[in-house]
């Protein structure tokens, strides 16, 4: 085969390669969290599809990437960039959510907050990715991607609440976890964005987004605690959107308060002695 034929053959091979194989640059940072492989790229990736082996995430087109980082403890990948002039934090979140949607994720909840912040939660089968955008005073944007899937969801308040109280960011299947006498599980009622988690005066509290009614909360939490061996002994109606229950198990007595708010799209669950 002469030199001209070799060049022609090489061109034909390149022409048959998938577009993504020809155009996707090397990632700035990559890793695997659980069984999910991911990569952070410089900017503007749009040729994305569900069948890719690696989840690909990037800064928007014309953004200047300033740095990347991964925290194994919180399962969070971070890409910091200076956005193009017309892009605010809302547009940055919409861009990130659209990238995930092109790769098979469905938007569960999105919220634009005061103080140049925005958050979204997206789901693909048993995988959850929470995206948070924070714009600093200098105009730079931090895009945080938290991979919330795994054997157990992210544990909250681990350094504050006692060890027998296990608080998680997502609901768990009580049939698949080890039930230890005296241990209590507290979770939100679904795959939601957690606004805050706190432990004060021996009371654990979760505030989360999700448009839940009081009945929705009751339908989740009363069976949830019953399956942990608790018995409802009394309840106190505090209005249309709030109710407190007294729960007992062996010699333990706890107070469970449920609050739903249509005005803020947020609900709260509080558990304590």
C-alpha positions in Angstrom: 0.0 0.0 0.0 1.5 3.4 -1.0 1.7 6.5 1.1 -1.3 8.1 -0.5 -3.4 5.0 0.3 -2.3 5.0 3.9 -3.3 8.6 4.4 -6.7 7.9 2.8 -7.3 4.9 5.1 -6.4 7.0 8.2 -8.9 9.7 7.2 -11.6 7.1 6.7 -11.0 5.7 10.2 -11.3 9.2 11.8 -14.5 9.8 9.8 -16.2 6.7 11.3 -15.4 7.6 14.9 -18.3 8.9 17.1 -18.5 12.6 17.3 -17.9 12.6 21.1 -14.7 10.6 20.6 -13.4 13.3 18.3 -14.4 16.4 20.2 -14.3 15.5 23.9 -11.2 17.0 25.6 -9.4 15.4 28.5 -11.1 16.1 31.8 -9.5 18.6 34.2 -10.4 16.3 37.1 -12.0 12.9 37.1 -12.9 10.2 39.6 -15.3 7.5 40.6 -17.8 7.9 43.5 -19.4 4.6 44.4 -19.8 3.1 40.9 -20.4 6.4 39.2 -17.5 7.7 37.1 -17.4 11.4 36.4 -15.2 14.1 34.9 -15.0 17.9 35.1 -14.2 19.6 31.8 -13.2 23.1 30.8 -16.3 24.5 29.2 -19.4 24.3 27.1 -19.9 20.5 26.7 -23.2 19.9 24.9 -22.6 16.6 22.9 -23.9 14.6 25.9 -25.9 11.4 25.9 -27.3 8.9 28.4 -25.1 6.0 27.3 -21.8 7.6 28.1 -19.8 5.6 30.6 -18.6 8.7 32.4 -20.8 11.5 33.7 -19.4 14.7 32.0 -19.8 18.1 33.7 -18.3 21.4 32.6 -18.3 25.1 33.0 -20.4 27.1 30.4 -19.0 28.1 27.1 -16.5 31.1 27.3 -16.2 30.7 31.1 -12.7 30.8 32.5 -12.0 27.8 34.8 -10.1 28.9 37.9 -9.8 25.5 39.6 -11.3 22.1 40.5 -11.4 20.0 43.6 -13.0 16.8 45.0 -13.8 16.1 48.6 -14.2 12.3 49.3 -15.8 12.9 52.7 -18.8 14.8 51.3 -18.7 13.2 47.8 -18.6 16.7 46.3 -16.8 17.7 43.1 -16.2 21.5 42.7 -15.4 23.6 39.6 -14.8 27.3 40.0 -15.0 29.6 37.1 -15.3 33.2 36.0 -18.6 33.3 33.9 -19.1 35.2 30.7 -20.6 38.7 31.3 -24.3 37.8 30.5 -24.4 34.7 32.8 -25.7 35.0 36.4 -26.0 32.3 39.1 -29.5 31.3 37.8 -28.2 30.8 34.3 -25.3 28.8 35.7 -27.6 26.4 37.5 -29.9 26.1 34.4 -26.8 25.2 32.3 -25.6 22.6 34.8 -29.1 21.0 35.1 -29.5 20.9 31.3 -26.1 19.0 31.1 -27.4 16.4 33.5 -30.7 16.1 31.8 -29.0 15.4 28.5 -27.3 12.4 30.3 -30.6 10.9 31.5 -31.2 12.7 34.8 -34.7 14.1 35.7 -35.1 17.4 37.5 -36.6 16.7 41.0 -36.5 20.2 42.5 -34.9 23.5 41.7 -34.8 26.7 43.8 -33.2 30.1 43.3 -32.2 31.6 46.7 -31.3 35.0 47.9 -27.6 36.0 48.1 -26.6 34.8 44.6 -27.2 31.1 45.3 -29.2 28.4 43.5 -29.7 24.7 44.0 -31.2 21.7 42.2 -31.6 18.0 42.7 -31.7 15.5 39.8 -32.3 11.8 39.7 -31.4 9.0 37.3 -32.7 5.6 38.5 -31.0 5.1 41.9 -28.5 8.0 41.5 -29.0 11.5 42.9 -26.9 14.5 42.0 -27.3 17.7 44.0 -26.0 20.9 42.3 -25.3 24.1 44.1 -24.2 27.4 42.6 -22.6 30.1 44.7 -21.5 33.4 43.2 -18.9 35.3 45.1 -18.4 39.1 45.5 -15.8 39.1 42.7 -18.3 37.5 40.3 -16.7 34.0 40.3 -19.1 31.0 40.4 -18.5 27.8 42.4 -20.4 24.9 41.0 -20.7 22.0 43.5 -21.9 18.6 42.4 -22.7 16.3 45.3 -23.1 12.6 44.4 -25.7 11.4 46.9 -26.2 7.8 45.8 -24.5 4.9 47.5 -25.1 2.0 50.0 -26.5 4.6 52.4 -27.4 8.3 51.7 -25.2 11.1 53.1 -25.3 11.1 56.9 -26.1 14.4 58.5 -25.3 15.7 62.0 -22.8 12.9 62.5 -20.5 15.1 64.7 -23.4 16.7 66.6 -26.2 14.2 67.3 -25.5 11.1 69.5 -24.4 8.0 67.6 -27.6 6.1 68.2 -29.5 8.8 66.2 -28.8 8.3 62.5 -30.0 11.3 60.4 -29.7 10.9 56.6 -30.2 13.3 53.6 -32.4 10.8 51.7 -35.0 8.2 52.8 -33.6 4.8 53.5 -35.2 1.3 53.2 -35.3 0.1 56.8 -35.4 -3.5 55.5 -31.8 -3.1 54.1 -30.1 -1.5 57.1 -28.9 -3.1 60.3 -31.4 -2.5 63.1 -29.7 -2.1 66.4 -31.6 -1.9 69.7 -31.9 1.8 70.8 -31.0 3.2 67.3 -33.3 5.7 65.7 -33.4 6.7 62.0 -34.5 10.1 60.9 -34.8 11.0 57.2 -36.7 13.4 54.9 -39.8 11.8 53.3 -38.4 11.7 49.8 -35.5 12.8 47.5 -35.5 16.5 48.5 -33.2 19.5 48.8 -32.2 19.9 52.5 -32.3 23.5 53.5 -30.8 22.9 56.9 -30.2 20.2 59.5 -29.7 21.0 63.2 -29.3 19.4 66.6 -30.0 21.6 69.6 -31.3 20.8 73.1 -31.4 17.1 72.2 -33.7 17.7 69.3 -32.9 16.9 65.7 -34.5 19.0 63.0 -34.6 18.8 59.2 -35.9 21.7 57.1 -36.4 20.7 53.4 -38.0 21.8 50.1 -40.7 19.8 48.5 -44.3 21.1 48.7 -45.5 18.5 51.2 -48.9 18.8 52.9 -49.3 17.9 56.5 -51.1 14.7 55.4 -48.1 13.8 53.2 -45.8 14.1 56.1 -48.1 12.0 58.4 -48.4 9.3 55.7 -44.6 8.9 55.6 -43.5 9.5 59.2 -46.0 7.6 61.2 -45.4 4.3 59.4 -41.7 5.1 59.3 -41.4 5.3 63.1 -43.9 2.4 63.6 -41.5 0.2 61.6 -38.8 1.1 64.1 -40.9 -0.2 67.0 -42.5 3.0 68.1 -46.1 3.3 69.2 -48.1 6.5 68.9 -49.5 7.4 72.3 -51.0 10.9 71.7 -51.1 13.8 69.3 -51.6 17.5 69.5 -53.1 19.5 66.7 -51.3 22.9 66.3 -53.3 24.1 63.3 -53.8 23.1 59.7 -50.0 22.8 59.0 -48.5 21.5 62.2 -49.0 18.6 64.5 -47.0 17.0 67.3 -47.1 13.3 68.2 -45.9 11.5 71.3 -44.1 8.2 70.4 -43.0 5.5 72.8 -40.7 2.5 72.4 -39.7 0.4 75.5 -38.8 3.0 78.1 -38.1 5.7 75.5 -40.5 8.6 74.8 -40.1 11.0 72.0 -41.9 14.0 70.6 -42.3 14.2 66.8 -43.4 17.5 65.3 -44.4 17.9 61.6 -44.7 21.3 60.0 -45.8 22.0 56.4 -45.7 25.4 54.7 -47.3 26.2 51.4 -45.9 29.8 51.4 -42.2 28.8 51.4 -42.5 25.3 49.8 -40.6 24.0 52.8 -41.4 21.5 55.5 -39.8 20.6 58.8 -39.6 17.5 60.9 -38.3 17.7 64.5 -37.6 14.7 66.8 -36.6 14.9 70.4 -37.3 13.7 74.0 
